[in-house]
Amino acid sequence: MKKYIAEMIGTMVLVLLGCGSAVFNGGVGSTAQVLTVAFGFGLSVVAMAYAIGGVSGCHINPAITLGCLLTKRISGKDAGMYMLFQVIGAIIGSAILYALVSGYAPTSTTTGANGYGGSTTTLTAFLAEAIFTFIFVLVVLGVTDSKKGNSSLAGLAIGLSLVLIHIVCIPITGTSVNPARSIGPAIFEGAEALSQLWLFIVAPFVGAACSALVWKFVGKE
C-alpha cells in the first residue's frame, strides 16, 4: 500500500505544481510562460523522483506504468493499482488547485486542462501526444533499466526530458503525455476539456506501448 500512496502523492504534486505554474502565471501565451510551465512540470518530476523513487519508482503517469507493465517490470495487479492511485492523486491535486483559483482570481481561470483547437486538428493533437509520450517513456525505460540505465541520474534525466517535451508540445495541446495529469484537471474544467479527454488518455497509451516494444528490441541483450 505504501507504494500506491507514494504514487498518489507524487501525481498530486505533479498536477498541483505543473498545472499551477500555468494557472498562476497567466497561461502559456509568451515564450517566458511556456518555459515557466515546462520547468514547472519537469522540476516536479525531478523532485518527486528523488522523494518517492525509492518507494514506488515514481511513475506518477499511467503511460509510464503501461510501459513498465509491457516490459515486465511490474505486475498486472500493481500496474492497475498504480494507475488508480495516480488518477486519485491527480484529482486531489486538481481539487486543491481549483480551491486556490477560486480565492485568487488569476489572469487565467483554467485548471490547467489539456485541449486543442483553432488550427490544430484532432489528428495533429493525437500524433503529438503519442509521439512525445513515446519519447518520454523511452527515456524512462532506458535510464531506469537495471543493466543499461543510470539510477543515480534517472530523476534528473526524466525531469529534463519532460521540460524539453513541454517546450515543443505546449503550443499544440498544452502537453499531457500523462493520462492522469489530464483526467484530474478536466473533471474540474468540464465542457470541452471533458469532450477531448479521450485523446489525452488513448494517445499517451499508444505512445507508451510503442516505446515498450522498441525498448524490448533495442535493450535486449
GIPE-V131700 format. One record per backbone hydrogen bond with DSSP energy under -0.5 kcal/mol. CO is the residue of the C=O (numbers start at 1). NH is the residue of the N-H. Records with the same first field share a line. If there is no record, write none. Layout:
CO: NH / NH
This chain:
1: 5
2: 6
3: 7
4: 8
5: 9
6: 10
7: 11
8: 12
9: 13
10: 14
11: 15
12: 16
13: 17 / 18
14: 18
15: 19 / 20
16: 20
17: 21
18: 22
19: 22 / 23
20: 24
22: 25 / 27
23: 26 / 108
30: 34
31: 35
32: 36
33: 37
34: 38
35: 39
36: 40
37: 41
38: 42
39: 43
40: 44
41: 45
42: 46
43: 47
44: 48
45: 49
46: 50
47: 51
48: 52 / 53
49: 53
52: 55 / 56 / 57 / 58
53: 57
61: 64 / 65
62: 66
63: 67
64: 68
65: 69
66: 70
67: 71
68: 73 / 74
69: 72
75: 79
76: 80
77: 81
78: 82
79: 83
80: 84
81: 85
82: 86
83: 87
84: 88
85: 89
86: 90
87: 91
88: 92
89: 93
90: 94
91: 95
92: 96
93: 97
94: 98
95: 99
96: 100
97: 101
98: 102
99: 103
100: 103
101: 104 / 105
117: 120
119: 121
121: 125
122: 126
123: 127
124: 128
125: 129
126: 130
127: 131
128: 132
129: 133
130: 134
131: 135
132: 136
133: 137
134: 138
135: 139
136: 140
137: 141
138: 142
139: 143
140: 144
142: 145
143: 150
145: 149
150: 153 / 154
151: 154
153: 157
154: 158
155: 159
156: 160
157: 161
158: 162
159: 163
160: 164
161: 165
162: 166
163: 167
164: 168
165: 169
166: 170
169: 172 / 173 / 174 / 175
170: 174
173: 115
178: 182
179: 183
180: 184
181: 185
182: 186
183: 187
184: 188
185: 189
186: 190
190: 193 / 194
191: 194 / 195
192: 196
194: 197
196: 199 / 200
197: 201
198: 201 / 202
199: 203
201: 205
202: 206
203: 207
204: 208
205: 209
206: 210
207: 211
208: 212
209: 213
210: 214
211: 215
212: 216
213: 217
214: 218
215: 219
217: 220
